[in-house]
């Protein structure tokens, strides 16, 4: 039987796999397992902050990330198995994910969005076009 089926919640599973199967081609389930544990813990704290604690007892970050209602199953599984953050992270708060999904993060004035876009374009241009480290040089001029 697979170790992930026999011992899904042992805290030393990552160390066990690294010690016994280092460099092998076995399935490494411990990375996503750690990310999942962090996401579930963050969600539990956010629900506790939003439902069981008074607003005056929360700091600014806790108040911003607090959840007043339990997310639906679709929102929960969408957050947990969000592909860009499932295998290797980064761990993000459920409130940030819900705001992104519902479009709250995208409601900013048009000029602010344009300024952000121009600033990022300037950074990319200076990093990738003007920098000599990123310019392609053919090793054999006759082959190019």
Secondary structure, DSSP 8 states (H G I E B T S, - for coil): --HHHH-TT-TTHHHHHHHHSTTS-----HHHHHHHHHHHHHHHHHHHHHHTS-GGGS-HHHHHH--SS---HHHHHHHHT-HHHHSS-----HHHHHHHHHTSTT---HHHHHHHHHHHHHHHIIIIIS-GGGS---SSTTT-
